[in-house]
């Protein structure tokens, strides 16, 4: 166990080194190759980190000594995903806006929950503002491509300057809440290191294609730390045996998700530009229930 802890105590160092390797990869290869690798990583590690939600619900209910009905919970989970997918068809602007906000909250919660000693409404705003800073750094870096994706999904064109306004607003809100939480000793963090991370994200986002930039953050800075947290919660530690157990319980849901996405890709004739809006819509549909599960888990 000591050896395991020593490895993951320096997870941030591993993420920084791997991020710069990803940046080197960006310089060396064409954007088409970047996108292929990005799809692969999102289809593996990205979807995998949300493929064990039912097991996490079961474990959380067991610890809380609540009754767990697998078929009932699974049915609600699938229905909720279908409901979210329907929102993208009938109310695309509302669904996409909700997806961005939920994703911002989820990214912030993953990054900051271990550094805070309680959960309050102010902290939820803190999570959301931080996650939205990351997302709008990405949007500002690829405003034209992001606009194209948004237009394909919603039929609405966002004025590019709005991305900058929203970045500045959320950056100011996050900074103010950081100072507030630090002042009252509710937050344990090094602000220099956190700003350094954001600078790294901006550099990567500027140099990589939209999909590759999203994959670098989503896989390295969100999915991998989340997988580590989930395995520790379910099995008490990150060992080869526990990783295998995690894969065993998540493989069916992961396989269904990947097969569905592959079929969609083939339906669009392998045209990544036409497929990209549906790809993000699919990710959004499975993100909503996952965010709720992880919020319950953190509580």
N, C-alpha and C positions, 0 to 999 in steps of 0.2 A: 504493500500500500504506500509506503514511503516513496518508493521509486515512482509510482504512478503520480503522486502528488507533485513530485519534483518536476515531472514533465509538464504538467498543466499549470503549474504556478507561473510559467513563462509563456503562456499562450499568446499574450500580446506581442512578445518578441517574435514568435513564430509567424504571427499574422503580418507584422511589419515587413519581415524578410520576404515572405511569400508575396506580399503586395508589390514590392519592388521587383521581384522576379516576374510578376504579371506585367509590370510596366515595361520591363526589358522585352518580354514576349510581344507586347504591343508594337514596339519599335521594329522588331525583326520580321513580323509577318503582316500579311494583307488583312484588311478588315473582314473579308469573307471568311478567312480561316479563324479569326477572332470570334465571329458569330457562331461558327460551327462548334468551337470549343465551349463557348458560352452556353449554347443549347445543351450540350452534353452535360456540363456541370450542373445546370439548373434541373435537368431531367434526373440527375442522380442525387447529388447531395442536397440540392434545393428542395425537391419534392420529398425526398427521404426525411428531411427534418420535420415535415408536417404529416408524415405517414403513420405515426403511432399515436394519434390523438385519442383514439378509443381506449388504448391501453393506459394512457395517462389519466383519462377520466376514471377508469376503473381503479387505478392505484390511488388517486386522490380521494375517491369515495370510500375506499377501503380504510385509508388513514383517518378519514373523518367518521368512520363507522356508519356509513350510509349504504342503503341497499342499492345494488347495481344490477340492472337488467340490460344485458348486452344487446338483444334484439331491439328493445325499445330505444336505447340510446343511439344505436347504429342507424335506426330508421329516421330519428330526428336529425341526425348528423347529415345523412344523405339528402333529406328533404330540404334542409337549410342550404346546402350547396346548390341544389336545383333552384331554390328560391332566389339565391344570389345571382345565378346564371340568368334567370328570367329577368331580373332587374336590369341587367346589361342589354337585354333585348328591348324591353318596354320603356325603361327610364335610364338610358345610358349616361346622361350627364350627372344625374344623382348618384348612380352606381359608381361611376369613375371617381367622383369627388369623395364619396364615402371610402372607396378603396385607398385613395391617397392618404386620407386622414387616418384610417385604421392602420395602414402600413407604417405611417409615421409614428403612431403610438406604439405599435409592435416593435419596431426597430429601437425606439427609445427605451422601451421597457426591458428588452433583452440586454441592452448596453448598460443600463443604469440600475436595475433592480437590486443587484448585489452590493451597490454602493450606497444604498439608502436604508434607513432603519425603520421605516414605516410606510404605509400607503395612505395618501390623502388625495383630495381633489386637486390640490396645488401640484402634487407630484405627478398626477396624470397629465396635467397641462405641461409639466416639465418634460415628461417622456415624449409627448406629442410634438412639442416645439422642436426638440432635438432631432427627432426622426424626420420632421419636415425640413429642417435645415439641410440634412443629408440629401433628401430627395430633391429639393430645389437647387442645391449645388449641381446635381446631376442634370436637372431640367435646364438650368441656365447654360450649362456646358454644351447641351445638344438641343437648343431651343427649336430649331427648324425641324429636326427629326421628331422630337416630342410632339410638336404641333401637328405634324402629319399623322402620327399615331392617334392623337386625340380626335382629329377631324374624321379619321376613318371609323372610330368607335362611336362618336357622338354626333358628327356632322357640324360641330361647332369649332370655330377658330379662336384660339386664345391669343390676345395681343401679347407679343413676346415680352414687352416691358413688365407685364404682370408677374412673370417669374422672378424678376429681380426684386420687385416690390414685396412679394411674399417671402422671398429669401431674407430680405432685410427685416421685415416684420417678425418673422419667426426667430431670426438670429437675435434680435433685440429682446424678445420675450424670453428666449432660453437663457440669455446672459443675465437678465434681471432675476429670473427664478433661481439661477445658479447662485447668485450672490445672496439671495434671500435664504435659500436652504443651507448654504455654507455658514451664514451668520448665526443661524439658530442650531447649528451642529446636527443637522439631519442628513447631511451629505458628506461622504468621505471620498475625496477625489483630488487629483492634482490638475488644476485648470490649465497649466502649461502643456501637459501631456494631451489633454483633451483637445485643445486648440491645434496642437501639432497633428493629431489624427485627422482633424477636419482639413488641414492644409494638404495632407497626403491624399485625402479623398479628392479634393479639388484638382490636384495635379493629375491623378489617375483619370478622373472623369474627363478632363480636357484632352488628354492624349489618346484615350481609347475610344472605340466606337460606342454608341449608346448601349447596345446589348452586352458588349464585353465589360464596359464600365459598371453596368448594373450587376452583372454576374460576379465581378470582383468583390463588390461590397456585399451583395446578397449571400454569396457562398462563404467567403473568408471571414467577414466581420459579423455576419448574422447566423447563418445556418450551422457552421462548425461549432461556435460557442453554444448555440442552442442544443445541438446534438450532445455535446459534453454534459450540459446541465440535465438534459432529459435522462441520459443513461445513468448519471449519478442518482437522480431522483428515483428511478425505477429499480436500480440494482445495487446502489450503494457505492459504486466506483466504476471507473472506466478501465476495464480489462479486456483482453481478447475474447474471453468467454462472454462477458456482458455485452460487448459489441455484437457478437454473434446472436445472442438472445434478442437484442433490439432489432437486428435485421430480420430475424425469424418472425417476429410478431408484426413487422411493418411491411413485409414483402408483398402481400396480396394487394393492399391498398396502393402501394407504390406502383406495382405492375399495372393495375387498372388505370391509374392516372397516366402513366407513360404510354400505354397502348392507345388510350384515347387521344393524346396529343400527337402521336405518330400518325394515326388515321387522319386527323385534321390536317396535318402537314401534307400528307399524300393527296388529300382532297383538294388542296390548293396547288397541286402540281409542283410542289417543292419551291414555290416562289416565296422567299422569306419576307419580302416587303408586304405581300398580301396576307401572309400568315401572322405577322407580328402583332397586329391589333387583337386577333383572336387568341394568340398566345398569352398576352397580358390579361385579357378578359378571363381566360381559363385560370390563370394564376390567382386572379382576384377572387374568383368564385370559391376556390379552395382555401384562400387566405382568411376570409371572414370567420369561418368556424374555428380555424386554428388559432386566431388571435384571442377568441373568447376562451378557448381551452387553456392557452398559456397564461392568460390573466387569472383564471381560476386557480391554476397551478401555483402561480406566484403568491396568491393570497394564502 
